[in-house]
Amino acid sequence: MNSPACAPRRAALLTGRHPSRNGAEANHATPRSELRKVPSHLQQLGCTVVAVGKISHYEHTSDYGLEHLAHAGTHKHAAIPATLRYLAGCDGNRRSASSSGRTGVT
């Protein structure tokens, strides 16, 4: 997925579509909301989907359907232990939003 700007490239990775097909052609743009994102496909297969560090700009990280995001907007090493603690609380199955204490971005 070629894109010279970071936000369109991230949107391409998380949608599986080139920026010209996902609507995120300009930097800092978000993909079209009606597109199903890769985390949704993985969750349907029973995977717990988490991210560590910066995956998008501004507050549209929640649009990607991640179950847990540690230290969004930064590339701090502290994000790794935070995510490992979250995963340690999983019992091998995806945790529901109500049982995970999901509050969005941490």
C-alpha positions as CSV (number, residue, x, y, z in Angstrom):
1,M,0.0,0.0,0.0
2,N,1.9,3.0,-1.2
3,S,1.3,6.3,0.4
4,P,3.9,9.0,1.2
5,A,2.0,10.3,4.2
6,C,1.7,8.5,7.5
7,A,-2.1,8.7,8.2
8,P,-3.2,7.4,4.8
9,R,-0.7,4.5,5.1
10,R,-2.0,3.6,8.6
11,A,-5.6,3.7,7.3
12,A,-4.6,1.5,4.4
13,L,-3.1,-1.1,6.8
14,L,-6.1,-1.0,9.0
15,T,-8.7,-1.2,6.2
16,G,-6.9,-3.4,3.7
17,R,-7.6,-0.8,1.0
18,H,-5.5,1.7,-0.8
19,P,-6.1,5.3,0.4
20,S,-7.9,6.1,-2.9
21,R,-10.4,3.4,-2.0
22,N,-10.7,3.9,1.7
23,G,-11.2,7.7,1.6
24,A,-8.1,8.6,3.6
25,E,-6.0,10.2,0.8
26,A,-5.1,13.4,2.6
27,N,-2.8,13.3,5.7
28,H,-4.8,13.3,8.9
29,A,-7.9,12.0,7.1
30,T,-9.9,9.1,8.3
31,P,-11.1,6.2,6.2
32,R,-14.8,6.1,5.4
33,S,-16.8,4.9,8.4
34,E,-18.8,2.3,6.5
35,L,-15.7,0.3,5.7
36,R,-15.1,-2.7,7.8
37,K,-11.7,-2.5,9.5
38,V,-9.1,-5.3,9.9
39,P,-9.6,-5.5,13.7
40,S,-13.2,-6.4,13.1
41,H,-12.3,-9.3,10.9
42,L,-9.8,-10.6,13.5
43,Q,-12.3,-10.3,16.3
44,Q,-14.8,-12.3,14.3
45,L,-12.2,-15.1,14.3
46,G,-11.9,-14.8,18.1
47,C,-8.7,-12.7,18.3
48,T,-8.1,-10.1,20.9
49,V,-7.0,-7.0,19.0
50,V,-4.7,-4.5,20.8
51,A,-2.3,-1.8,19.7
52,V,0.7,-0.3,21.2
53,G,1.7,3.3,20.4
54,K,0.6,5.7,17.7
55,I,-1.7,4.2,15.1
56,S,-3.6,7.3,14.0
57,H,-3.9,11.0,14.5
58,Y,-6.3,12.8,16.8
59,E,-9.1,11.0,18.4
60,H,-10.2,8.6,15.6
61,T,-8.3,5.7,17.0
62,S,-11.5,4.3,18.4
63,D,-12.9,4.1,14.8
64,Y,-10.7,1.1,14.1
65,G,-12.4,-1.1,16.7
66,L,-9.4,-2.0,18.9
67,E,-10.2,-3.6,22.2
68,H,-7.2,-2.0,23.9
69,L,-4.8,0.8,23.0
70,A,-1.9,1.7,25.2
71,H,-0.1,5.0,25.0
72,A,-1.7,6.3,21.8
73,G,0.1,9.1,20.1
74,T,3.5,8.1,21.6
75,H,6.2,5.5,21.0
76,K,7.1,4.9,24.7
77,H,8.4,1.7,25.9
78,A,6.0,1.8,28.8
79,A,3.2,0.9,26.4
80,I,4.5,-2.6,26.0
81,P,4.2,-3.7,29.7
82,A,0.8,-1.9,29.8
83,T,-0.4,-4.0,26.9
84,L,1.1,-7.2,28.3
85,R,-0.8,-6.6,31.6
86,Y,-4.0,-6.2,29.6
87,L,-3.4,-9.4,27.7
88,A,-2.5,-11.3,31.0
89,G,-6.1,-10.5,32.1
90,C,-7.5,-12.3,29.1
91,D,-8.4,-15.9,29.6
92,G,-7.6,-17.0,26.0
93,N,-10.9,-15.7,24.7
94,R,-11.8,-12.2,23.7
95,R,-13.0,-10.1,26.7
96,S,-16.3,-8.3,26.2
97,A,-16.3,-4.6,26.6
98,S,-18.2,-4.9,29.9
99,S,-15.8,-7.5,31.4
100,S,-12.6,-5.8,30.1
101,G,-13.3,-2.5,31.8
102,R,-12.8,-1.0,28.3
103,T,-12.7,2.7,28.5
104,G,-11.0,3.5,25.1
105,V,-7.6,4.9,24.9
106,T,-5.2,4.6,27.9
